[in-house]
Amino acid sequence: MKTMHELLDFDKPREKLVAKGVEALKNEELLAILLGSGIQGKDVRKLAKEIVAMLDKDFEALSLNALCDIHGLGIAKASQILASIELSKRYLICSNKRITDAKDVYEELKSFSTKSQEHFLTITLDSASHIINTCTVFIGTLNQSLVHPREVFSDAIADRAAGIIIAHNHPSGTLEASRADVAITQRLKEVSKLVGIELLDHVILSKHGYYSFSDEGLL
């Protein structure tokens, strides 16, 4: 079993970090520093590469159990990796984009304004209005039966969001809210009060611009 101290100088990630900066390290080198050592029959570099392969394959599915399935990675080291990733996520959220008005929403979702099909989207926000996540809830013709509150708020609850913004595009280009749009908004507003996550706006997107329920006093 090789430890970090047994690697040649030019192969030591810690020494490379000191000499060249953390940005110069490859993903497996960053993980090797977190791991510290490998196990008998599998050095730290090989172990790190297996973890990177798992991250590249499906980062969203990463879990303690999945990491522990890698031979040689116990609960202690797997927990260190998960903790470092979670800490990074939390600080990245703090430095993320802020939504201050409907124009910010439009700029964030502008790529959907010219879609030929309707997309219903949510943006979850922290208490300082930083974007936590953007999610496409469904694709298709918008009607009240399809927009189920459970689907709309599930990500917001999982994200521990303080607020949520909903949005959808109008392929026709119109910037008027339909009766269905108004009904859906009012329904979701009622649910938002129950779950304790504020519905901040409903923004309609089109190639001609945007329409904000908040700006129009409809929320």
PyRosetta script that sets phi, psi and omega in degrees:
from pyrosetta import init, pose_from_sequence

init()
pose = pose_from_sequence("MKTMHELLDFDKPREKLVAKGVEALKNEELLAILLGSGIQGKDVRKLAKEIVAMLDKDFEALSLNALCDIHGLGIAKASQILASIELSKRYLICSNKRITDAKDVYEELKSFSTKSQEHFLTITLDSASHIINTCTVFIGTLNQSLVHPREVFSDAIADRAAGIIIAHNHPSGTLEASRADVAITQRLKEVSKLVGIELLDHVILSKHGYYSFSDEGLL")
pose.set_psi(1, 130.5)
pose.set_omega(1, 178.4)
pose.set_phi(2, -100.3)
pose.set_psi(2, 138.0)
pose.set_omega(2, 173.7)
pose.set_phi(3, -105.0)
pose.set_psi(3, 176.2)
pose.set_omega(3, 178.2)
pose.set_phi(4, -59.2)
pose.set_psi(4, -33.3)
pose.set_omega(4, -177.3)
pose.set_phi(5, -74.4)
pose.set_psi(5, -17.1)
pose.set_omega(5, -178.0)
pose.set_phi(6, -91.3)
pose.set_psi(6, -8.0)
pose.set_omega(6, 179.1)
pose.set_phi(7, -76.7)
pose.set_psi(7, 151.4)
pose.set_omega(7, 175.5)
pose.set_phi(8, -62.8)
pose.set_psi(8, 152.8)
pose.set_omega(8, -175.0)
pose.set_phi(9, -52.7)
pose.set_psi(9, -43.3)
pose.set_omega(9, -176.2)
pose.set_phi(10, -74.5)
pose.set_psi(10, -8.8)
pose.set_omega(10, 178.9)
pose.set_phi(11, -101.8)
pose.set_psi(11, -4.0)
pose.set_omega(11, -175.9)
pose.set_phi(12, -80.8)
pose.set_psi(12, 114.6)
pose.set_omega(12, 179.9)
pose.set_phi(13, -60.0)
pose.set_psi(13, -36.5)
pose.set_omega(13, -179.1)
pose.set_phi(14, -64.0)
pose.set_psi(14, -43.6)
pose.set_omega(14, 179.4)
pose.set_phi(15, -66.5)
pose.set_psi(15, -36.4)
pose.set_omega(15, 178.3)
pose.set_phi(16, -65.4)
pose.set_psi(16, -39.9)
pose.set_omega(16, 178.7)
pose.set_phi(17, -61.3)
pose.set_psi(17, -44.9)
pose.set_omega(17, -179.2)
pose.set_phi(18, -64.6)
pose.set_psi(18, -41.6)
pose.set_omega(18, -174.5)
pose.set_phi(19, -77.7)
pose.set_psi(19, -36.7)
pose.set_omega(19, -171.4)
pose.set_phi(20, -119.4)
pose.set_psi(20, -10.2)
pose.set_omega(20, -177.3)
pose.set_phi(21, 96.4)
pose.set_psi(21, 154.6)
pose.set_omega(21, -175.1)
pose.set_phi(22, -64.5)
pose.set_psi(22, -28.1)
pose.set_omega(22, -179.1)
pose.set_phi(23, -65.7)
pose.set_psi(23, -20.4)
pose.set_omega(23, -176.8)
pose.set_phi(24, -80.6)
pose.set_psi(24, -12.1)
pose.set_omega(24, -175.6)
pose.set_phi(25, -81.6)
pose.set_psi(25, 143.0)
pose.set_omega(25, 173.3)
pose.set_phi(26, -75.1)
pose.set_psi(26, 165.2)
pose.set_omega(26, -178.9)
pose.set_phi(27, -58.3)
pose.set_psi(27, -43.7)
pose.set_omega(27, -178.9)
pose.set_phi(28, -67.8)
pose.set_psi(28, -26.9)
pose.set_omega(28, 177.2)
pose.set_phi(29, -72.3)
pose.set_psi(29, -38.4)
pose.set_omega(29, 175.6)
pose.set_phi(30, -62.3)
pose.set_psi(30, -42.9)
pose.set_omega(30, 178.8)
pose.set_phi(31, -67.3)
pose.set_psi(31, -36.3)
pose.set_omega(31, 178.6)
pose.set_phi(32, -59.7)
pose.set_psi(32, -37.7)
pose.set_omega(32, 177.7)
pose.set_phi(33, -65.0)
pose.set_psi(33, -41.3)
pose.set_omega(33, 177.9)
pose.set_phi(34, -64.7)
pose.set_psi(34, -39.6)
pose.set_omega(34, -177.3)
pose.set_phi(35, -72.7)
pose.set_psi(35, -42.4)
pose.set_omega(35, 179.3)
pose.set_phi(36, 84.1)
pose.set_psi(36, -43.9)
pose.set_omega(36, -179.9)
pose.set_phi(37, -155.3)
pose.set_psi(37, 164.5)
pose.set_omega(37, 176.5)
pose.set_phi(38, -99.0)
pose.set_psi(38, -148.1)
pose.set_omega(38, 177.6)
pose.set_phi(39, -132.8)
pose.set_psi(39, 176.0)
pose.set_omega(39, 178.7)
pose.set_phi(40, -62.6)
pose.set_psi(40, 124.2)
pose.set_omega(40, 179.8)
pose.set_phi(41, 87.6)
pose.set_psi(41, -4.0)
pose.set_omega(41, 179.7)
pose.set_phi(42, -147.7)
pose.set_psi(42, 106.0)
pose.set_omega(42, -177.9)
pose.set_phi(43, -74.6)
pose.set_psi(43, 171.3)
pose.set_omega(43, -172.5)
pose.set_phi(44, -62.8)
pose.set_psi(44, -32.4)
pose.set_omega(44, -179.3)
pose.set_phi(45, -67.1)
pose.set_psi(45, -43.2)
pose.set_omega(45, 179.4)
pose.set_phi(46, -65.0)
pose.set_psi(46, -42.5)
pose.set_omega(46, 178.7)
pose.set_phi(47, -61.2)
pose.set_psi(47, -43.0)
pose.set_omega(47, 180.0)
pose.set_phi(48, -63.5)
pose.set_psi(48, -40.2)
pose.set_omega(48, 179.9)
pose.set_phi(49, -64.7)
pose.set_psi(49, -36.6)
pose.set_omega(49, 178.1)
pose.set_phi(50, -65.5)
pose.set_psi(50, -38.0)
pose.set_omega(50, 179.1)
pose.set_phi(51, -68.8)
pose.set_psi(51, -42.2)
pose.set_omega(51, 177.9)
pose.set_phi(52, -60.3)
pose.set_psi(52, -40.7)
pose.set_omega(52, 178.6)
pose.set_phi(53, -60.5)
pose.set_psi(53, -39.2)
pose.set_omega(53, 177.4)
pose.set_phi(54, -66.2)
pose.set_psi(54, -42.9)
pose.set_omega(54, 179.3)
pose.set_phi(55, -62.8)
pose.set_psi(55, -41.2)
pose.set_omega(55, -179.0)
pose.set_phi(56, -68.1)
pose.set_psi(56, -33.1)
pose.set_omega(56, -176.9)
pose.set_phi(57, -71.5)
pose.set_psi(57, -46.8)
pose.set_omega(57, -178.2)
pose.set_phi(58, -160.3)
pose.set_psi(58, 83.2)
pose.set_omega(58, -177.1)
pose.set_phi(59, -62.2)
pose.set_psi(59, -37.7)
pose.set_omega(59, -176.2)
pose.set_phi(60, -66.6)
pose.set_psi(60, -24.3)
pose.set_omega(60, -177.8)
pose.set_phi(61, -89.3)
pose.set_psi(61, 3.6)
pose.set_omega(61, -177.2)
pose.set_phi(62, -61.2)
pose.set_psi(62, 132.8)
pose.set_omega(62, 179.4)
pose.set_phi(63, -151.9)
pose.set_psi(63, 169.2)
pose.set_omega(63, 178.7)
pose.set_phi(64, -61.5)
pose.set_psi(64, -44.1)
pose.set_omega(64, -179.2)
pose.set_phi(65, -63.4)
pose.set_psi(65, -41.5)
pose.set_omega(65, -179.2)
pose.set_phi(66, -63.9)
pose.set_psi(66, -41.8)
pose.set_omega(66, 179.3)
pose.set_phi(67, -66.2)
pose.set_psi(67, -39.2)
pose.set_omega(67, -178.7)
pose.set_phi(68, -69.7)
pose.set_psi(68, -15.5)
pose.set_omega(68, 175.8)
pose.set_phi(69, -71.3)
pose.set_psi(69, -18.0)
pose.set_omega(69, 176.8)
pose.set_phi(70, -75.1)
pose.set_psi(70, 123.3)
pose.set_omega(70, -177.7)
pose.set_phi(71, -60.4)
pose.set_psi(71, 125.2)
pose.set_omega(71, 178.5)
pose.set_phi(72, 99.8)
pose.set_psi(72, -7.8)
pose.set_omega(72, -179.5)
pose.set_phi(73, -107.1)
pose.set_psi(73, 105.2)
pose.set_omega(73, -179.0)
pose.set_phi(74, -85.1)
pose.set_psi(74, -178.7)
pose.set_omega(74, -177.4)
pose.set_phi(75, -61.7)
pose.set_psi(75, -39.4)
pose.set_omega(75, -176.5)
pose.set_phi(76, -62.5)
pose.set_psi(76, -49.4)
pose.set_omega(76, -178.4)
pose.set_phi(77, -71.7)
pose.set_psi(77, -37.4)
pose.set_omega(77, 177.7)
pose.set_phi(78, -62.5)
pose.set_psi(78, -39.7)
pose.set_omega(78, 178.9)
pose.set_phi(79, -65.1)
pose.set_psi(79, -39.0)
pose.set_omega(79, 177.5)
pose.set_phi(80, -60.3)
pose.set_psi(80, -43.2)
pose.set_omega(80, -179.5)
pose.set_phi(81, -65.0)
pose.set_psi(81, -47.8)
pose.set_omega(81, 179.9)
pose.set_phi(82, -62.0)
pose.set_psi(82, -40.7)
pose.set_omega(82, -179.4)
pose.set_phi(83, -64.7)
pose.set_psi(83, -40.5)
pose.set_omega(83, -179.4)
pose.set_phi(84, -67.7)
pose.set_psi(84, -37.7)
pose.set_omega(84, 178.2)
pose.set_phi(85, -67.2)
pose.set_psi(85, -43.5)
pose.set_omega(85, -179.7)
pose.set_phi(86, -64.9)
pose.set_psi(86, -40.1)
pose.set_omega(86, 178.5)
pose.set_phi(87, -63.2)
pose.set_psi(87, -41.9)
pose.set_omega(87, 178.1)
pose.set_phi(88, -61.6)
pose.set_psi(88, -43.4)
pose.set_omega(88, 179.3)
pose.set_phi(89, -58.2)
pose.set_psi(89, -44.7)
pose.set_omega(89, -176.4)
pose.set_phi(90, -64.7)
pose.set_psi(90, -38.6)
pose.set_omega(90, 178.7)
pose.set_phi(91, -75.5)
pose.set_psi(91, -31.6)
pose.set_omega(91, 177.2)
pose.set_phi(92, -67.6)
pose.set_psi(92, -36.2)
pose.set_omega(92, 177.3)
pose.set_phi(93, -61.1)
pose.set_psi(93, -39.6)
pose.set_omega(93, -178.9)
pose.set_phi(94, -65.3)
pose.set_psi(94, -26.5)
pose.set_omega(94, -178.3)
pose.set_phi(95, -101.3)
pose.set_psi(95, 8.9)
pose.set_omega(95, -175.3)
pose.set_phi(96, -79.2)
pose.set_psi(96, 176.6)
pose.set_omega(96, -179.8)
pose.set_phi(97, -64.9)
pose.set_psi(97, 148.0)
pose.set_omega(97, 176.4)
pose.set_phi(98, -107.2)
pose.set_psi(98, 145.1)
pose.set_omega(98, 174.7)
pose.set_phi(99, -106.1)
pose.set_psi(99, 115.4)
pose.set_omega(99, -178.8)
pose.set_phi(100, -111.2)
pose.set_psi(100, -19.0)
pose.set_omega(100, 179.3)
pose.set_phi(101, -160.9)
pose.set_psi(101, -180.0)
pose.set_omega(101, -176.9)
pose.set_phi(102, -65.2)
pose.set_psi(102, -29.5)
pose.set_omega(102, 178.4)
pose.set_phi(103, -62.9)
pose.set_psi(103, -39.3)
pose.set_omega(103, 177.2)
pose.set_phi(104, -62.3)
pose.set_psi(104, -39.7)
pose.set_omega(104, 178.4)
pose.set_phi(105, -62.8)
pose.set_psi(105, -45.6)
pose.set_omega(105, -179.7)
pose.set_phi(106, -60.9)
pose.set_psi(106, -42.9)
pose.set_omega(106, 180.0)
pose.set_phi(107, -65.5)
pose.set_psi(107, -37.2)
pose.set_omega(107, -179.5)
pose.set_phi(108, -69.0)
pose.set_psi(108, -35.1)
pose.set_omega(108, -174.7)
pose.set_phi(109, -111.2)
pose.set_psi(109, 17.5)
pose.set_omega(109, -173.6)
pose.set_phi(110, -56.6)
pose.set_psi(110, -31.4)
pose.set_omega(110, -178.3)
pose.set_phi(111, -63.7)
pose.set_psi(111, -20.6)
pose.set_omega(111, 180.0)
pose.set_phi(112, -86.5)
pose.set_psi(112, -12.6)
pose.set_omega(112, -174.1)
pose.set_phi(113, -67.4)
pose.set_psi(113, -20.6)
pose.set_omega(113, -178.3)
pose.set_phi(114, -111.4)
pose.set_psi(114, 11.9)
pose.set_omega(114, 178.9)
pose.set_phi(115, -67.4)
pose.set_psi(115, 145.5)
pose.set_omega(115, -179.0)
pose.set_phi(116, -81.6)
pose.set_psi(116, -15.2)
pose.set_omega(116, 175.0)
pose.set_phi(117, -114.9)
pose.set_psi(117, 153.7)
pose.set_omega(117, 177.6)
pose.set_phi(118, -72.8)
pose.set_psi(118, 135.6)
pose.set_omega(118, 175.3)
pose.set_phi(119, -121.2)
pose.set_psi(119, 130.9)
pose.set_omega(119, 175.8)
pose.set_phi(120, -105.7)
pose.set_psi(120, 124.4)
pose.set_omega(120, -170.9)
pose.set_phi(121, -127.6)
pose.set_psi(121, 158.5)
pose.set_omega(121, 173.2)
pose.set_phi(122, -130.4)
pose.set_psi(122, 145.9)
pose.set_omega(122, 171.5)
pose.set_phi(123, -121.2)
pose.set_psi(123, 122.1)
pose.set_omega(123, 176.8)
pose.set_phi(124, -96.8)
pose.set_psi(124, 143.5)
pose.set_omega(124, -174.2)
pose.set_phi(125, -130.4)
pose.set_psi(125, 148.3)
pose.set_omega(125, 173.2)
pose.set_phi(126, -83.8)
pose.set_psi(126, -175.2)
pose.set_omega(126, -175.1)
pose.set_phi(127, -67.7)
pose.set_psi(127, -16.6)
pose.set_omega(127, 178.3)
pose.set_phi(128, -101.9)
pose.set_psi(128, 13.8)
pose.set_omega(128, 178.2)
pose.set_phi(129, 68.9)
pose.set_psi(129, 22.4)
pose.set_omega(129, 172.1)
pose.set_phi(130, -81.3)
pose.set_psi(130, 143.2)
pose.set_omega(130, 179.0)
pose.set_phi(131, -70.4)
pose.set_psi(131, 126.4)
pose.set_omega(131, 172.8)
pose.set_phi(132, -91.5)
pose.set_psi(132, -48.7)
pose.set_omega(132, -175.5)
pose.set_phi(133, -157.8)
pose.set_psi(133, 152.6)
pose.set_omega(133, 172.8)
pose.set_phi(134, -123.4)
pose.set_psi(134, 130.8)
pose.set_omega(134, -173.6)
pose.set_phi(135, -136.2)
pose.set_psi(135, 139.1)
pose.set_omega(135, 171.4)
pose.set_phi(136, -88.8)
pose.set_psi(136, 114.6)
pose.set_omega(136, -176.8)
pose.set_phi(137, -77.6)
pose.set_psi(137, -45.2)
pose.set_omega(137, 174.0)
pose.set_phi(138, -162.1)
pose.set_psi(138, 166.0)
pose.set_omega(138, 178.0)
pose.set_phi(139, -123.9)
pose.set_psi(139, 127.5)
pose.set_omega(139, -180.0)
pose.set_phi(140, 148.0)
pose.set_psi(140, -177.3)
pose.set_omega(140, -179.0)
pose.set_phi(141, -64.9)
pose.set_psi(141, 130.2)
pose.set_omega(141, -176.0)
pose.set_phi(142, -78.6)
pose.set_psi(142, 123.4)
pose.set_omega(142, 169.7)
pose.set_phi(143, -151.1)
pose.set_psi(143, 164.3)
pose.set_omega(143, -170.4)
pose.set_phi(144, -64.3)
pose.set_psi(144, -30.3)
pose.set_omega(144, -178.3)
pose.set_phi(145, -70.7)
pose.set_psi(145, -28.3)
pose.set_omega(145, -179.1)
pose.set_phi(146, -82.9)
pose.set_psi(146, -31.7)
pose.set_omega(146, -177.9)
pose.set_phi(147, -85.9)
pose.set_psi(147, 84.6)
pose.set_omega(147, -178.3)
pose.set_phi(148, -87.5)
pose.set_psi(148, 130.7)
pose.set_omega(148, -178.7)
pose.set_phi(149, -54.3)
pose.set_psi(149, -33.8)
pose.set_omega(149, -180.0)
pose.set_phi(150, -59.8)
pose.set_psi(150, -43.4)
pose.set_omega(150, -179.7)
pose.set_phi(151, -70.5)
pose.set_psi(151, -35.6)
pose.set_omega(151, -177.7)
pose.set_phi(152, -69.6)
pose.set_psi(152, -41.7)
pose.set_omega(152, -173.2)
pose.set_phi(153, -97.4)
pose.set_psi(153, -5.4)
pose.set_omega(153, -177.2)
pose.set_phi(154, -61.3)
pose.set_psi(154, -45.1)
pose.set_omega(154, 179.9)
pose.set_phi(155, -68.1)
pose.set_psi(155, -38.2)
pose.set_omega(155, -179.9)
pose.set_phi(156, -63.0)
pose.set_psi(156, -38.9)
pose.set_omega(156, 178.1)
pose.set_phi(157, -67.8)
pose.set_psi(157, -43.8)
pose.set_omega(157, 179.3)
pose.set_phi(158, -63.9)
pose.set_psi(158, -34.6)
pose.set_omega(158, -179.5)
pose.set_phi(159, -80.6)
pose.set_psi(159, -4.4)
pose.set_omega(159, -174.1)
pose.set_phi(160, 54.4)
pose.set_psi(160, 42.4)
pose.set_omega(160, -176.1)
pose.set_phi(161, -72.7)
pose.set_psi(161, 149.5)
pose.set_omega(161, 174.3)
pose.set_phi(162, -90.4)
pose.set_psi(162, -27.6)
pose.set_omega(162, -179.3)
pose.set_phi(163, -147.4)
pose.set_psi(163, 163.5)
pose.set_omega(163, 180.0)
pose.set_phi(164, -141.0)
pose.set_psi(164, 142.6)
pose.set_omega(164, 173.7)
pose.set_phi(165, -119.4)
pose.set_psi(165, 132.7)
pose.set_omega(165, 175.4)
pose.set_phi(166, -106.8)
pose.set_psi(166, 152.8)
pose.set_omega(166, -178.9)
pose.set_phi(167, -154.4)
pose.set_psi(167, 151.9)
pose.set_omega(167, 171.4)
pose.set_phi(168, -151.5)
pose.set_psi(168, 157.5)
pose.set_omega(168, -178.1)
pose.set_phi(169, -100.3)
pose.set_psi(169, 153.7)
pose.set_omega(169, 174.1)
pose.set_phi(170, -112.3)
pose.set_psi(170, 100.6)
pose.set_omega(170, 179.8)
pose.set_phi(171, -57.4)
pose.set_psi(171, -27.0)
pose.set_omega(171, -179.8)
pose.set_phi(172, -68.6)
pose.set_psi(172, -20.8)
pose.set_omega(172, -179.4)
pose.set_phi(173, 95.8)
pose.set_psi(173, -9.7)
pose.set_omega(173, -178.8)
pose.set_phi(174, -69.0)
pose.set_psi(174, 146.3)
pose.set_omega(174, 179.2)
pose.set_phi(175, -116.4)
pose.set_psi(175, 32.2)
pose.set_omega(175, 175.8)
pose.set_phi(176, -107.9)
pose.set_psi(176, 142.1)
pose.set_omega(176, 177.5)
pose.set_phi(177, -81.6)
pose.set_psi(177, 129.7)
pose.set_omega(177, 178.2)
pose.set_phi(178, -81.2)
pose.set_psi(178, 169.9)
pose.set_omega(178, 177.1)
pose.set_phi(179, -61.6)
pose.set_psi(179, -36.6)
pose.set_omega(179, 177.9)
pose.set_phi(180, -64.5)
pose.set_psi(180, -39.7)
pose.set_omega(180, 177.9)
pose.set_phi(181, -60.6)
pose.set_psi(181, -43.8)
pose.set_omega(181, -179.3)
pose.set_phi(182, -66.4)
pose.set_psi(182, -43.2)
pose.set_omega(182, -178.8)
pose.set_phi(183, -63.6)
pose.set_psi(183, -42.9)
pose.set_omega(183, 179.3)
pose.set_phi(184, -63.0)
pose.set_psi(184, -42.3)
pose.set_omega(184, -178.7)
pose.set_phi(185, -63.3)
pose.set_psi(185, -45.2)
pose.set_omega(185, -179.6)
pose.set_phi(186, -64.8)
pose.set_psi(186, -38.2)
pose.set_omega(186, 178.7)
pose.set_phi(187, -64.2)
pose.set_psi(187, -44.8)
pose.set_omega(187, -179.0)
pose.set_phi(188, -71.2)
pose.set_psi(188, -29.8)
pose.set_omega(188, 176.3)
pose.set_phi(189, -63.7)
pose.set_psi(189, -41.4)
pose.set_omega(189, 178.7)
pose.set_phi(190, -63.9)
pose.set_psi(190, -42.5)
pose.set_omega(190, 179.9)
pose.set_phi(191, -66.7)
pose.set_psi(191, -37.6)
pose.set_omega(191, -178.5)
pose.set_phi(192, -60.0)
pose.set_psi(192, -35.3)
pose.set_omega(192, 178.7)
pose.set_phi(193, -67.5)
pose.set_psi(193, -35.7)
pose.set_omega(193, -178.8)
pose.set_phi(194, -70.5)
pose.set_psi(194, -39.5)
pose.set_omega(194, -177.4)
pose.set_phi(195, -88.5)
pose.set_psi(195, -9.6)
pose.set_omega(195, 177.0)
pose.set_phi(196, 77.6)
pose.set_psi(196, 25.0)
pose.set_omega(196, 176.1)
pose.set_phi(197, -121.0)
pose.set_psi(197, 114.1)
pose.set_omega(197, -172.1)
pose.set_phi(198, -67.5)
pose.set_psi(198, 129.9)
pose.set_omega(198, 171.9)
pose.set_phi(199, -84.2)
pose.set_psi(199, 108.6)
pose.set_omega(199, -171.6)
pose.set_phi(200, -86.9)
pose.set_psi(200, -31.2)
pose.set_omega(200, -178.5)
pose.set_phi(201, -169.5)
pose.set_psi(201, 158.9)
pose.set_omega(201, 168.1)
pose.set_phi(202, -126.9)
pose.set_psi(202, 117.1)
pose.set_omega(202, -175.2)
pose.set_phi(203, -113.3)
pose.set_psi(203, 127.3)
pose.set_omega(203, 175.0)
pose.set_phi(204, -95.3)
pose.set_psi(204, 130.2)
pose.set_omega(204, -177.0)
pose.set_phi(205, -109.0)
pose.set_psi(205, 141.8)
pose.set_omega(205, 171.8)
pose.set_phi(206, -153.4)
pose.set_psi(206, 172.4)
pose.set_omega(206, 179.5)
pose.set_phi(207, -66.5)
pose.set_psi(207, -13.1)
pose.set_omega(207, -179.4)
pose.set_phi(208, -98.0)
pose.set_psi(208, -2.7)
pose.set_omega(208, -179.5)
pose.set_phi(209, 137.9)
pose.set_psi(209, -142.1)
pose.set_omega(209, -176.9)
pose.set_phi(210, -146.0)
pose.set_psi(210, 160.1)
pose.set_omega(210, 176.7)
pose.set_phi(211, -128.3)
pose.set_psi(211, 127.7)
pose.set_omega(211, -177.2)
pose.set_phi(212, -113.2)
pose.set_psi(212, 123.9)
pose.set_omega(212, 176.3)
pose.set_phi(213, -64.2)
pose.set_psi(213, -36.4)
pose.set_omega(213, 179.5)
pose.set_phi(214, -65.6)
pose.set_psi(214, -45.6)
pose.set_omega(214, 179.5)
pose.set_phi(215, -62.3)
pose.set_psi(215, -32.5)
pose.set_omega(215, -178.0)
pose.set_phi(216, -87.2)
pose.set_psi(216, 3.3)
pose.set_omega(216, 178.7)
pose.set_phi(217, 73.1)
pose.set_psi(217, 24.5)
pose.set_omega(217, -177.7)
pose.set_phi(218, -99.5)
pose.set_psi(218, 9.3)
pose.set_omega(218, 175.8)
pose.set_phi(219, -127.2)
pose.dump_pdb("model.pdb")
